[in-house]
Amino acid sequence: MGFLKDIKRLTEPYFVVNIILSLSYLIAKRVTFVCNVLFPGAECELDMRESEILFFLLIVVMIRTRKSGSVTMINYLSSSFVYTKVANLILWFYADARMGIVYGVIFVLLALLLPEPTISGPENIVYFRASGLDEELERNKKVTWLVVFYTAWNPSCVNFAPVYSRLSYEYALENLKFGKVDIGRFPEVARKYRISDSATSKQLPTIILFKEGKEVTRRPAVDSKGKIMKFFFSEDNVKAAFDLNNLYNECKSNPLKTPKKKKQITEGGDNGDMSSNHLKEE
């Protein structure tokens, strides 16, 4: 069933266009008609340098997608598109600077106009702005928060989004809440929580569990030497790392106490022309 869903998603414009861009130089060199139009008089074969660039690209894609924990075809493609398009940009510049410029412009425009579609589904998530998280943690320390720090452009964050949505829908309670902060938009939050938002960051996404307004644990964790420990953001791994089942049961058995409401009642005096207000607790 999951495989059929992946195949269906491949027909979306984002994937169709990015697959074409990722294969553009290979198609231009290997399809005779296209090659003769774009490279008249040139040999329609990859030379040694071009083959080396493609081989290096293959190695980079395999390493990066393994680090990001991409396990489905869609996740694998999403994680590799950036690297394949950069490699194609280099190849087009290598062949002809003018073609490289044209490809670069198309690359940038499509990144702005055709972002990766997200999988919509039920969720129970609070989206915070710059100071919103700190204010909420201070406002009610009896609420436990699981918060994701992410960027919109990072493939691992995009791939994890539907997983986190499902978890929030399944586990959210009045005193167990799920939040998200876009540290690409609010870098000051990233600095406060010591999360790197650079293109080479190994901390995207980062999940932090807050209890009583304070950080309890995070993934990926940082060891005593400051090294980022590898973490695969699958649904099962997140459940295990934050012990969500026990956390849910603990919060459910200790619900927030709602304050007692006071109701105003009016009693008339003996002569009916005077009244006194009494407050009665329910």
PyRosetta script that sets phi, psi and omega in degrees:
from pyrosetta import init, pose_from_sequence

init()
pose = pose_from_sequence("MGFLKDIKRLTEPYFVVNIILSLSYLIAKRVTFVCNVLFPGAECELDMRESEILFFLLIVVMIRTRKSGSVTMINYLSSSFVYTKVANLILWFYADARMGIVYGVIFVLLALLLPEPTISGPENIVYFRASGLDEELERNKKVTWLVVFYTAWNPSCVNFAPVYSRLSYEYALENLKFGKVDIGRFPEVARKYRISDSATSKQLPTIILFKEGKEVTRRPAVDSKGKIMKFFFSEDNVKAAFDLNNLYNECKSNPLKTPKKKKQITEGGDNGDMSSNHLKEE")
pose.set_psi(1, -45.3)
pose.set_omega(1, 179.1)
pose.set_phi(2, -61.7)
pose.set_psi(2, -36.8)
pose.set_omega(2, 179.5)
pose.set_phi(3, -64.8)
pose.set_psi(3, -40.8)
pose.set_omega(3, 179.2)
pose.set_phi(4, -65.7)
pose.set_psi(4, -37.1)
pose.set_omega(4, 176.7)
pose.set_phi(5, -64.0)
pose.set_psi(5, -39.9)
pose.set_omega(5, 178.1)
pose.set_phi(6, -62.9)
pose.set_psi(6, -42.6)
pose.set_omega(6, 179.1)
pose.set_phi(7, -61.8)
pose.set_psi(7, -41.5)
pose.set_omega(7, 179.3)
pose.set_phi(8, -63.9)
pose.set_psi(8, -39.8)
pose.set_omega(8, -180.0)
pose.set_phi(9, -67.9)
pose.set_psi(9, -25.5)
pose.set_omega(9, 178.9)
pose.set_phi(10, -65.6)
pose.set_psi(10, -17.2)
pose.set_omega(10, 178.7)
pose.set_phi(11, -84.2)
pose.set_psi(11, -6.5)
pose.set_omega(11, 178.1)
pose.set_phi(12, -69.1)
pose.set_psi(12, 145.6)
pose.set_omega(12, -176.5)
pose.set_phi(13, -52.7)
pose.set_psi(13, -38.3)
pose.set_omega(13, -178.3)
pose.set_phi(14, -57.6)
pose.set_psi(14, -47.6)
pose.set_omega(14, -177.0)
pose.set_phi(15, -73.4)
pose.set_psi(15, -39.5)
pose.set_omega(15, 179.5)
pose.set_phi(16, -60.5)
pose.set_psi(16, -49.6)
pose.set_omega(16, -177.7)
pose.set_phi(17, -65.0)
pose.set_psi(17, -43.3)
pose.set_omega(17, -177.6)
pose.set_phi(18, -70.0)
pose.set_psi(18, -32.6)
pose.set_omega(18, 175.1)
pose.set_phi(19, -65.2)
pose.set_psi(19, -42.2)
pose.set_omega(19, 178.6)
pose.set_phi(20, -63.1)
pose.set_psi(20, -44.5)
pose.set_omega(20, 178.9)
pose.set_phi(21, -64.0)
pose.set_psi(21, -36.8)
pose.set_omega(21, -178.7)
pose.set_phi(22, -70.1)
pose.set_psi(22, -26.2)
pose.set_omega(22, -178.9)
pose.set_phi(23, -105.8)
pose.set_psi(23, 4.1)
pose.set_omega(23, -170.3)
pose.set_phi(24, -58.2)
pose.set_psi(24, -45.6)
pose.set_omega(24, -176.8)
pose.set_phi(25, -71.0)
pose.set_psi(25, -38.9)
pose.set_omega(25, 178.4)
pose.set_phi(26, -62.3)
pose.set_psi(26, -42.6)
pose.set_omega(26, 177.4)
pose.set_phi(27, -63.4)
pose.set_psi(27, -43.0)
pose.set_omega(27, -178.8)
pose.set_phi(28, -62.3)
pose.set_psi(28, -32.0)
pose.set_omega(28, -178.2)
pose.set_phi(29, -89.6)
pose.set_psi(29, -27.2)
pose.set_omega(29, -173.3)
pose.set_phi(30, -101.2)
pose.set_psi(30, -22.7)
pose.set_omega(30, 177.2)
pose.set_phi(31, -91.2)
pose.set_psi(31, 115.6)
pose.set_omega(31, -170.2)
pose.set_phi(32, -56.7)
pose.set_psi(32, -46.5)
pose.set_omega(32, -177.7)
pose.set_phi(33, -60.7)
pose.set_psi(33, -46.6)
pose.set_omega(33, -179.3)
pose.set_phi(34, -66.0)
pose.set_psi(34, -40.8)
pose.set_omega(34, -179.1)
pose.set_phi(35, -62.5)
pose.set_psi(35, -42.3)
pose.set_omega(35, -179.3)
pose.set_phi(36, -66.5)
pose.set_psi(36, -30.8)
pose.set_omega(36, 178.8)
pose.set_phi(37, -75.3)
pose.set_psi(37, -46.0)
pose.set_omega(37, -175.0)
pose.set_phi(38, -82.8)
pose.set_psi(38, -33.6)
pose.set_omega(38, -177.6)
pose.set_phi(39, -127.1)
pose.set_psi(39, 66.2)
pose.set_omega(39, -177.8)
pose.set_phi(40, -61.0)
pose.set_psi(40, 129.8)
pose.set_omega(40, 178.9)
pose.set_phi(41, 85.0)
pose.set_psi(41, -9.5)
pose.set_omega(41, -179.0)
pose.set_phi(42, -90.8)
pose.set_psi(42, 158.8)
pose.set_omega(42, 178.2)
pose.set_phi(43, -77.1)
pose.set_psi(43, 130.9)
pose.set_omega(43, -177.2)
pose.set_phi(44, -86.4)
pose.set_psi(44, 60.5)
pose.set_omega(44, 177.7)
pose.set_phi(45, -142.6)
pose.set_psi(45, 154.5)
pose.set_omega(45, 175.2)
pose.set_phi(46, -78.7)
pose.set_psi(46, 130.9)
pose.set_omega(46, 176.5)
pose.set_phi(47, -83.3)
pose.set_psi(47, -179.3)
pose.set_omega(47, -174.8)
pose.set_phi(48, -61.0)
pose.set_psi(48, -43.7)
pose.set_omega(48, -178.5)
pose.set_phi(49, -64.6)
pose.set_psi(49, -41.8)
pose.set_omega(49, 179.1)
pose.set_phi(50, -64.5)
pose.set_psi(50, -40.0)
pose.set_omega(50, 177.5)
pose.set_phi(51, -64.8)
pose.set_psi(51, -38.3)
pose.set_omega(51, 178.6)
pose.set_phi(52, -64.2)
pose.set_psi(52, -42.0)
pose.set_omega(52, 179.3)
pose.set_phi(53, -62.8)
pose.set_psi(53, -43.0)
pose.set_omega(53, 179.6)
pose.set_phi(54, -66.9)
pose.set_psi(54, -38.4)
pose.set_omega(54, 178.5)
pose.set_phi(55, -66.3)
pose.set_psi(55, -42.1)
pose.set_omega(55, 177.5)
pose.set_phi(56, -62.8)
pose.set_psi(56, -39.4)
pose.set_omega(56, 177.5)
pose.set_phi(57, -59.7)
pose.set_psi(57, -43.7)
pose.set_omega(57, -179.7)
pose.set_phi(58, -59.3)
pose.set_psi(58, -42.9)
pose.set_omega(58, 179.9)
pose.set_phi(59, -65.0)
pose.set_psi(59, -44.7)
pose.set_omega(59, -179.2)
pose.set_phi(60, -62.0)
pose.set_psi(60, -44.8)
pose.set_omega(60, -179.2)
pose.set_phi(61, -61.5)
pose.set_psi(61, -43.4)
pose.set_omega(61, -179.4)
pose.set_phi(62, -63.4)
pose.set_psi(62, -42.6)
pose.set_omega(62, -178.8)
pose.set_phi(63, -68.3)
pose.set_psi(63, -46.4)
pose.set_omega(63, -175.6)
pose.set_phi(64, -68.1)
pose.set_psi(64, -40.6)
pose.set_omega(64, -179.5)
pose.set_phi(65, -70.8)
pose.set_psi(65, -31.1)
pose.set_omega(65, 175.9)
pose.set_phi(66, -66.9)
pose.set_psi(66, -40.3)
pose.set_omega(66, 179.5)
pose.set_phi(67, -66.2)
pose.set_psi(67, -34.3)
pose.set_omega(67, -178.1)
pose.set_phi(68, -82.5)
pose.set_psi(68, -4.9)
pose.set_omega(68, 177.1)
pose.set_phi(69, 75.9)
pose.set_psi(69, 27.2)
pose.set_omega(69, -178.8)
pose.set_phi(70, -73.2)
pose.set_psi(70, 119.4)
pose.set_omega(70, -174.8)
pose.set_phi(71, -119.0)
pose.set_psi(71, -13.9)
pose.set_omega(71, 177.6)
pose.set_phi(72, -106.9)
pose.set_psi(72, 164.2)
pose.set_omega(72, -179.3)
pose.set_phi(73, -60.9)
pose.set_psi(73, -42.1)
pose.set_omega(73, -179.5)
pose.set_phi(74, -64.1)
pose.set_psi(74, -45.5)
pose.set_omega(74, 178.5)
pose.set_phi(75, -62.0)
pose.set_psi(75, -39.7)
pose.set_omega(75, -179.8)
pose.set_phi(76, -62.6)
pose.set_psi(76, -45.6)
pose.set_omega(76, 179.6)
pose.set_phi(77, -65.2)
pose.set_psi(77, -45.7)
pose.set_omega(77, -178.7)
pose.set_phi(78, -59.1)
pose.set_psi(78, -40.6)
pose.set_omega(78, -179.4)
pose.set_phi(79, -70.8)
pose.set_psi(79, -26.1)
pose.set_omega(79, -173.8)
pose.set_phi(80, -95.1)
pose.set_psi(80, -16.3)
pose.set_omega(80, -174.4)
pose.set_phi(81, -57.6)
pose.set_psi(81, -44.0)
pose.set_omega(81, -177.8)
pose.set_phi(82, -59.0)
pose.set_psi(82, -44.9)
pose.set_omega(82, -176.6)
pose.set_phi(83, -70.9)
pose.set_psi(83, -39.7)
pose.set_omega(83, 179.8)
pose.set_phi(84, -67.3)
pose.set_psi(84, -36.4)
pose.set_omega(84, 180.0)
pose.set_phi(85, -72.8)
pose.set_psi(85, -36.6)
pose.set_omega(85, 175.9)
pose.set_phi(86, -64.2)
pose.set_psi(86, -41.4)
pose.set_omega(86, 178.0)
pose.set_phi(87, -62.7)
pose.set_psi(87, -41.6)
pose.set_omega(87, 177.5)
pose.set_phi(88, -64.4)
pose.set_psi(88, -37.2)
pose.set_omega(88, 177.2)
pose.set_phi(89, -60.5)
pose.set_psi(89, -43.7)
pose.set_omega(89, 178.2)
pose.set_phi(90, -62.9)
pose.set_psi(90, -43.2)
pose.set_omega(90, -179.1)
pose.set_phi(91, -64.9)
pose.set_psi(91, -40.9)
pose.set_omega(91, 179.2)
pose.set_phi(92, -65.8)
pose.set_psi(92, -40.3)
pose.set_omega(92, 176.5)
pose.set_phi(93, -65.1)
pose.set_psi(93, -37.0)
pose.set_omega(93, 178.8)
pose.set_phi(94, -63.1)
pose.set_psi(94, -38.4)
pose.set_omega(94, -179.1)
pose.set_phi(95, -77.8)
pose.set_psi(95, -45.0)
pose.set_omega(95, -176.8)
pose.set_phi(96, -163.2)
pose.set_psi(96, 121.4)
pose.set_omega(96, -176.7)
pose.set_phi(97, -59.3)
pose.set_psi(97, -35.6)
pose.set_omega(97, -179.7)
pose.set_phi(98, -65.1)
pose.set_psi(98, -42.3)
pose.set_omega(98, 177.3)
pose.set_phi(99, -66.6)
pose.set_psi(99, -34.4)
pose.set_omega(99, 177.6)
pose.set_phi(100, -63.6)
pose.set_psi(100, -40.2)
pose.set_omega(100, 178.8)
pose.set_phi(101, -65.5)
pose.set_psi(101, -44.0)
pose.set_omega(101, 178.9)
pose.set_phi(102, -60.8)
pose.set_psi(102, -45.8)
pose.set_omega(102, 179.4)
pose.set_phi(103, -63.0)
pose.set_psi(103, -40.7)
pose.set_omega(103, 179.6)
pose.set_phi(104, -62.1)
pose.set_psi(104, -41.4)
pose.set_omega(104, 178.4)
pose.set_phi(105, -63.7)
pose.set_psi(105, -44.4)
pose.set_omega(105, 178.4)
pose.set_phi(106, -62.0)
pose.set_psi(106, -42.4)
pose.set_omega(106, 179.2)
pose.set_phi(107, -54.7)
pose.set_psi(107, -51.9)
pose.set_omega(107, -176.6)
pose.set_phi(108, -67.8)
pose.set_psi(108, -44.3)
pose.set_omega(108, -178.3)
pose.set_phi(109, -61.3)
pose.set_psi(109, -44.2)
pose.set_omega(109, -179.3)
pose.set_phi(110, -68.0)
pose.set_psi(110, -32.8)
pose.set_omega(110, 176.9)
pose.set_phi(111, -63.4)
pose.set_psi(111, -34.1)
pose.set_omega(111, -179.4)
pose.set_phi(112, -82.6)
pose.set_psi(112, -38.5)
pose.set_omega(112, -172.3)
pose.set_phi(113, -95.0)
pose.set_psi(113, -18.5)
pose.set_omega(113, -175.8)
pose.set_phi(114, -132.3)
pose.set_psi(114, 70.3)
pose.set_omega(114, 179.4)
pose.set_phi(115, -70.4)
pose.set_psi(115, 162.1)
pose.set_omega(115, 179.6)
pose.set_phi(116, -65.6)
pose.set_psi(116, 129.8)
pose.set_omega(116, 179.1)
pose.set_phi(117, -70.0)
pose.set_psi(117, 140.7)
pose.set_omega(117, 177.1)
pose.set_phi(118, -95.8)
pose.set_psi(118, 152.3)
pose.set_omega(118, 179.0)
pose.set_phi(119, -82.2)
pose.set_psi(119, 115.1)
pose.set_omega(119, -179.2)
pose.set_phi(120, -82.6)
pose.set_psi(120, 146.8)
pose.set_omega(120, -179.6)
pose.set_phi(121, -175.0)
pose.set_psi(121, 174.0)
pose.set_omega(121, -179.6)
pose.set_phi(122, -65.4)
pose.set_psi(122, 140.2)
pose.set_omega(122, 178.4)
pose.set_phi(123, -151.1)
pose.set_psi(123, 164.0)
pose.set_omega(123, 177.4)
pose.set_phi(124, -137.9)
pose.set_psi(124, 72.8)
pose.set_omega(124, -171.0)
pose.set_phi(125, -124.5)
pose.set_psi(125, 139.0)
pose.set_omega(125, 173.3)
pose.set_phi(126, -101.0)
pose.set_psi(126, 125.9)
pose.set_omega(126, 179.8)
pose.set_phi(127, -98.4)
pose.set_psi(127, 120.7)
pose.set_omega(127, -174.9)
pose.set_phi(128, -98.9)
pose.set_psi(128, 149.0)
pose.set_omega(128, 169.0)
pose.set_phi(129, -93.3)
pose.set_psi(129, -165.2)
pose.set_omega(129, -170.4)
pose.set_phi(130, -53.2)
pose.set_psi(130, -56.9)
pose.set_omega(130, -175.8)
pose.set_phi(131, -100.8)
pose.set_psi(131, 1.8)
pose.set_omega(131, -174.4)
pose.set_phi(132, -62.3)
pose.set_psi(132, -40.6)
pose.set_omega(132, -177.9)
pose.set_phi(133, -64.5)
pose.set_psi(133, -47.9)
pose.set_omega(133, -179.0)
pose.set_phi(134, -61.1)
pose.set_psi(134, -40.7)
pose.set_omega(134, 179.3)
pose.set_phi(135, -63.8)
pose.set_psi(135, -40.8)
pose.set_omega(135, -178.8)
pose.set_phi(136, -70.0)
pose.set_psi(136, -39.7)
pose.set_omega(136, 178.1)
pose.set_phi(137, -63.8)
pose.set_psi(137, -35.0)
pose.set_omega(137, -179.7)
pose.set_phi(138, -78.4)
pose.set_psi(138, -31.4)
pose.set_omega(138, -174.6)
pose.set_phi(139, -66.7)
pose.set_psi(139, -43.6)
pose.set_omega(139, -178.6)
pose.set_phi(140, -142.0)
pose.set_psi(140, 100.0)
pose.set_omega(140, -175.9)
pose.set_phi(141, -81.2)
pose.set_psi(141, -1.3)
pose.set_omega(141, 177.5)
pose.set_phi(142, -85.6)
pose.set_psi(142, -8.0)
pose.set_omega(142, 179.3)
pose.set_phi(143, -93.5)
pose.set_psi(143, 130.2)
pose.set_omega(143, 174.7)
pose.set_phi(144, -89.1)
pose.set_psi(144, 132.7)
pose.set_omega(144, -177.3)
pose.set_phi(145, -119.7)
pose.set_psi(145, 136.5)
pose.set_omega(145, 168.9)
pose.set_phi(146, -114.3)
pose.set_psi(146, 116.3)
pose.set_omega(146, -170.4)
pose.set_phi(147, -123.6)
pose.set_psi(147, 134.3)
pose.set_omega(147, 176.6)
pose.set_phi(148, -102.3)
pose.set_psi(148, 129.9)
pose.set_omega(148, 174.4)
pose.set_phi(149, -105.0)
pose.set_psi(149, 121.4)
pose.set_omega(149, -169.4)
pose.set_phi(150, -143.6)
pose.set_psi(150, 171.9)
pose.set_omega(150, 168.2)
pose.set_phi(151, -128.4)
pose.set_psi(151, 151.9)
pose.set_omega(151, -176.1)
pose.set_phi(152, -72.9)
pose.set_psi(152, -22.4)
pose.set_omega(152, -174.0)
pose.set_phi(153, -94.2)
pose.set_psi(153, -11.0)
pose.set_omega(153, -175.2)
pose.set_phi(154, -82.2)
pose.set_psi(154, 125.1)
pose.set_omega(154, -177.2)
pose.set_phi(155, -58.8)
pose.set_psi(155, -38.8)
pose.set_omega(155, -179.9)
pose.set_phi(156, -64.2)
pose.set_psi(156, -37.8)
pose.set_omega(156, 177.8)
pose.set_phi(157, -66.7)
pose.set_psi(157, -42.1)
pose.set_omega(157, 179.3)
pose.set_phi(158, -63.5)
pose.set_psi(158, -43.1)
pose.set_omega(158, -179.4)
pose.set_phi(159, -67.3)
pose.set_psi(159, -31.8)
pose.set_omega(159, -177.8)
pose.set_phi(160, -80.3)
pose.set_psi(160, -20.3)
pose.set_omega(160, -174.1)
pose.set_phi(161, -53.5)
pose.set_psi(161, -50.4)
pose.set_omega(161, 179.8)
pose.set_phi(162, -66.2)
pose.set_psi(162, -30.0)
pose.set_omega(162, 176.9)
pose.set_phi(163, -65.1)
pose.set_psi(163, -45.8)
pose.set_omega(163, -179.3)
pose.set_phi(164, -66.6)
pose.set_psi(164, -35.5)
pose.set_omega(164, 177.1)
pose.set_phi(165, -61.3)
pose.set_psi(165, -44.0)
pose.set_omega(165, 179.1)
pose.set_phi(166, -63.7)
pose.set_psi(166, -42.0)
pose.set_omega(166, 179.8)
pose.set_phi(167, -63.5)
pose.set_psi(167, -41.3)
pose.set_omega(167, -179.6)
pose.set_phi(168, -65.0)
pose.set_psi(168, -39.4)
pose.set_omega(168, -179.4)
pose.set_phi(169, -68.6)
pose.set_psi(169, -33.4)
pose.set_omega(169, -176.4)
pose.set_phi(170, -81.5)
pose.set_psi(170, -35.6)
pose.set_omega(170, -169.1)
pose.set_phi(171, -112.0)
pose.set_psi(171, -10.2)
pose.set_omega(171, -174.0)
pose.set_phi(172, -63.8)
pose.set_psi(172, 136.1)
pose.set_omega(172, 174.9)
pose.set_phi(173, -133.2)
pose.set_psi(173, 176.3)
pose.set_omega(173, 178.1)
pose.set_phi(174, -63.3)
pose.set_psi(174, -30.6)
pose.set_omega(174, 179.6)
pose.set_phi(175, -114.3)
pose.set_psi(175, 14.7)
pose.set_omega(175, 172.0)
pose.set_phi(176, -136.1)
pose.set_psi(176, 102.1)
pose.set_omega(176, -172.1)
pose.set_phi(177, -119.0)
pose.set_psi(177, 157.1)
pose.set_omega(177, -177.4)
pose.set_phi(178, -118.3)
pose.set_psi(178, 133.6)
pose.set_omega(178, -179.0)
pose.set_phi(179, -134.8)
pose.set_psi(179, 166.4)
pose.set_omega(179, 177.4)
pose.set_phi(180, -141.4)
pose.set_psi(180, 143.9)
pose.set_omega(180, 174.9)
pose.set_phi(181, -131.7)
pose.set_psi(181, 126.7)
pose.set_omega(181, 177.2)
pose.set_phi(182, -85.8)
pose.set_psi(182, 98.0)
pose.set_omega(182, -177.6)
pose.set_phi(183, -76.9)
pose.set_psi(183, -7.2)
pose.set_omega(183, 170.5)
pose.set_phi(184, -69.5)
pose.set_psi(184, -35.8)
pose.set_omega(184, 177.9)
pose.set_phi(185, -86.1)
pose.set_psi(185, -29.9)
pose.set_omega(185, -176.7)
pose.set_phi(186, -125.0)
pose.set_psi(186, 73.4)
pose.set_omega(186, -176.3)
pose.set_phi(187, -63.3)
pose.set_psi(187, -21.9)
pose.set_omega(187, 178.8)
pose.set_phi(188, -65.0)
pose.set_psi(188, -29.3)
pose.set_omega(188, 176.2)
pose.set_phi(189, -69.1)
pose.set_psi(189, -40.4)
pose.set_omega(189, 177.9)
pose.set_phi(190, -60.5)
pose.set_psi(190, -41.9)
pose.set_omega(190, -180.0)
pose.set_phi(191, -65.3)
pose.set_psi(191, -41.5)
pose.set_omega(191, -178.1)
pose.set_phi(192, -62.5)
pose.set_psi(192, -40.0)
pose.set_omega(192, -177.3)
pose.set_phi(193, -97.9)
pose.set_psi(193, 14.0)
pose.set_omega(193, 173.5)
pose.set_phi(194, 56.2)
pose.set_psi(194, 52.7)
pose.set_omega(194, 178.6)
pose.set_phi(195, -120.0)
pose.set_psi(195, 125.7)
pose.set_omega(195, 178.2)
pose.set_phi(196, -80.0)
pose.set_psi(196, 131.7)
pose.set_omega(196, 177.7)
pose.set_phi(197, -111.9)
pose.set_psi(197, 22.6)
pose.set_omega(197, 179.8)
pose.set_phi(198, -75.4)
pose.set_psi(198, 167.4)
pose.set_omega(198, -177.9)
pose.set_phi(199, -64.4)
pose.set_psi(199, -25.7)
pose.set_omega(199, -178.8)
pose.set_phi(200, -101.1)
pose.set_psi(200, 11.1)
pose.set_omega(200, -176.0)
pose.set_phi(201, -62.3)
pose.set_psi(201, 141.1)
pose.set_omega(201, 174.3)
pose.set_phi(202, -101.3)
pose.set_psi(202, 11.1)
pose.set_omega(202, -177.8)
pose.set_phi(203, -109.9)
pose.set_psi(203, 16.6)
pose.set_omega(203, 179.9)
pose.set_phi(204, -112.8)
pose.set_psi(204, 123.6)
pose.set_omega(204, -8.8)
pose.set_phi(205, -77.5)
pose.set_psi(205, 169.3)
pose.set_omega(205, 170.4)
pose.set_phi(206, -122.0)
pose.set_psi(206, 134.6)
pose.set_omega(206, 176.4)
pose.set_phi(207, -113.3)
pose.set_psi(207, 130.7)
pose.set_omega(207, 178.8)
pose.set_phi(208, -124.1)
pose.set_psi(208, 133.7)
pose.set_omega(208, 175.6)
pose.set_phi(209, -98.7)
pose.set_psi(209, 124.8)
pose.set_omega(209, 178.6)
pose.set_phi(210, -111.6)
pose.set_psi(210, 129.5)
pose.set_omega(210, 173.0)
pose.set_phi(211, -126.3)
pose.set_psi(211, 134.1)
pose.set_omega(211, -178.2)
pose.set_phi(212, 53.2)
pose.set_psi(212, 36.4)
pose.set_omega(212, 176.0)
pose.set_phi(213, 80.4)
pose.set_psi(213, 2.2)
pose.set_omega(213, -177.2)
pose.set_phi(214, -123.8)
pose.set_psi(214, 149.4)
pose.set_omega(214, 178.4)
pose.set_phi(215, -67.1)
pose.set_psi(215, 132.3)
pose.set_omega(215, 179.0)
pose.set_phi(216, -105.7)
pose.set_psi(216, -47.6)
pose.set_omega(216, 179.5)
pose.set_phi(217, -156.6)
pose.set_psi(217, 161.8)
pose.set_omega(217, 178.5)
pose.set_phi(218, -145.9)
pose.set_psi(218, 158.0)
pose.set_omega(218, 172.4)
pose.set_phi(219, -137.2)
pose.set_psi(219, 133.4)
pose.set_omega(219, -0.9)
pose.set_phi(220, -70.3)
pose.set_psi(220, 143.3)
pose.set_omega(220, -178.6)
pose.set_phi(221, -79.3)
pose.set_psi(221, 162.8)
pose.set_omega(221, 177.2)
pose.set_phi(222, -118.8)
pose.set_psi(222, 126.4)
pose.set_omega(222, -177.4)
pose.set_phi(223, -79.3)
pose.set_psi(223, -179.6)
pose.set_omega(223, -175.4)
pose.set_phi(224, -63.7)
pose.set_psi(224, -20.2)
pose.set_omega(224, 179.7)
pose.set_phi(225, -94.2)
pose.set_psi(225, 3.4)
pose.set_omega(225, 179.1)
pose.set_phi(226, 84.4)
pose.set_psi(226, 11.2)
pose.set_omega(226, -179.0)
pose.set_phi(227, -88.0)
pose.set_psi(227, 137.1)
pose.set_omega(227, 179.2)
pose.set_phi(228, -77.2)
pose.set_psi(228, 125.2)
pose.set_omega(228, -179.7)
pose.set_phi(229, -88.9)
pose.set_psi(229, 135.3)
pose.set_omega(229, -175.7)
pose.set_phi(230, -64.0)
pose.set_psi(230, 139.3)
pose.set_omega(230, 178.2)
pose.set_phi(231, -145.5)
pose.set_psi(231, 130.3)
pose.set_omega(231, 178.1)
pose.set_phi(232, -94.7)
pose.set_psi(232, 123.1)
pose.set_omega(232, -173.2)
pose.set_phi(233, -86.9)
pose.set_psi(233, 61.3)
pose.set_omega(233, 173.3)
pose.set_phi(234, -92.6)
pose.set_psi(234, 163.9)
pose.set_omega(234, -178.8)
pose.set_phi(235, -61.5)
pose.set_psi(235, -45.1)
pose.set_omega(235, -179.2)
pose.set_phi(236, -65.0)
pose.set_psi(236, -39.4)
pose.set_omega(236, -179.5)
pose.set_phi(237, -65.3)
pose.set_psi(237, -39.7)
pose.set_omega(237, 179.6)
pose.set_phi(238, -67.4)
pose.set_psi(238, -42.3)
pose.set_omega(238, 177.6)
pose.set_phi(239, -59.0)
pose.set_psi(239, -42.8)
pose.set_omega(239, -178.1)
pose.set_phi(240, -72.2)
pose.set_psi(240, -43.4)
pose.set_omega(240, -175.6)
pose.set_phi(241, -63.5)
pose.set_psi(241, -36.2)
pose.set_omega(241, -178.0)
pose.set_phi(242, -106.5)
pose.set_psi(242, 8.2)
pose.set_omega(242, 177.3)
pose.set_phi(243, 48.9)
pose.set_psi(243, 51.6)
pose.set_omega(243, -171.3)
pose.set_phi(244, -62.6)
pose.set_psi(244, -35.4)
pose.set_omega(244, -179.1)
pose.set_phi(245, -63.4)
pose.set_psi(245, -48.1)
pose.set_omega(245, 178.5)
pose.set_phi(246, -69.0)
pose.set_psi(246, -36.4)
pose.set_omega(246, 178.1)
pose.set_phi(247, -63.0)
pose.set_psi(247, -41.5)
pose.set_omega(247, 178.1)
pose.set_phi(248, -62.4)
pose.set_psi(248, -47.4)
pose.set_omega(248, -179.4)
pose.set_phi(249, -63.9)
pose.set_psi(249, -38.6)
pose.set_omega(249, 179.2)
pose.set_phi(250, -64.1)
pose.set_psi(250, -45.2)
pose.set_omega(250, -179.8)
pose.set_phi(251, -69.2)
pose.set_psi(251, -35.8)
pose.set_omega(251, -178.9)
pose.set_phi(252, -68.7)
pose.set_psi(252, -34.7)
pose.set_omega(252, -179.7)
pose.set_phi(253, -80.1)
pose.set_psi(253, -10.3)
pose.set_omega(253, 177.8)
pose.set_phi(254, -128.4)
pose.set_psi(254, 66.9)
pose.set_omega(254, -176.7)
pose.set_phi(255, -66.9)
pose.set_psi(255, 161.1)
pose.set_omega(255, 176.6)
pose.set_phi(256, -66.0)
pose.set_psi(256, 138.5)
pose.set_omega(256, 177.8)
pose.set_phi(257, -83.8)
pose.set_psi(257, 122.2)
pose.set_omega(257, 179.9)
pose.set_phi(258, -79.9)
pose.set_psi(258, 136.3)
pose.set_omega(258, -179.3)
pose.set_phi(259, -65.2)
pose.set_psi(259, 145.1)
pose.set_omega(259, 179.5)
pose.set_phi(260, -68.6)
pose.set_psi(260, 135.4)
pose.set_omega(260, 179.9)
pose.set_phi(261, -87.9)
pose.set_psi(261, 149.4)
pose.set_omega(261, 177.8)
pose.set_phi(262, -113.8)
pose.set_psi(262, 131.9)
pose.set_omega(262, -177.8)
pose.set_phi(263, -113.1)
pose.set_psi(263, 135.7)
pose.set_omega(263, -178.7)
pose.set_phi(264, -92.5)
pose.set_psi(264, 125.7)
pose.set_omega(264, 176.9)
pose.set_phi(265, -121.9)
pose.set_psi(265, 153.2)
pose.set_omega(265, -177.5)
pose.set_phi(266, -118.9)
pose.set_psi(266, 129.2)
pose.set_omega(266, 176.9)
pose.set_phi(267, -116.4)
pose.set_psi(267, 131.4)
pose.set_omega(267, -179.2)
pose.set_phi(268, -79.5)
pose.set_psi(268, 152.0)
pose.set_omega(268, 177.0)
pose.set_phi(269, -75.5)
pose.set_psi(269, 176.3)
pose.set_omega(269, -177.3)
pose.set_phi(270, -63.3)
pose.set_psi(270, -36.8)
pose.set_omega(270, -176.9)
pose.set_phi(271, -90.3)
pose.set_psi(271, -1.0)
pose.set_omega(271, 174.0)
pose.set_phi(272, 79.4)
pose.set_psi(272, -7.2)
pose.set_omega(272, -178.5)
pose.set_phi(273, -106.7)
pose.set_psi(273, 5.0)
pose.set_omega(273, 175.8)
pose.set_phi(274, -130.7)
pose.set_psi(274, 149.4)
pose.set_omega(274, 178.8)
pose.set_phi(275, -138.8)
pose.set_psi(275, 152.4)
pose.set_omega(275, 176.2)
pose.set_phi(276, -130.4)
pose.set_psi(276, 137.9)
pose.set_omega(276, -178.3)
pose.set_phi(277, -93.4)
pose.set_psi(277, 132.4)
pose.set_omega(277, 177.2)
pose.set_phi(278, -122.5)
pose.set_psi(278, 141.4)
pose.set_omega(278, 177.6)
pose.set_phi(279, -99.9)
pose.set_psi(279, 128.1)
pose.set_omega(279, -178.2)
pose.set_phi(280, -119.1)
pose.set_psi(280, 129.8)
pose.set_omega(280, 177.4)
pose.set_phi(281, -83.4)
pose.set_psi(281, 136.5)
pose.set_omega(281, 176.8)
pose.set_phi(282, -86.2)
pose.dump_pdb("model.pdb")
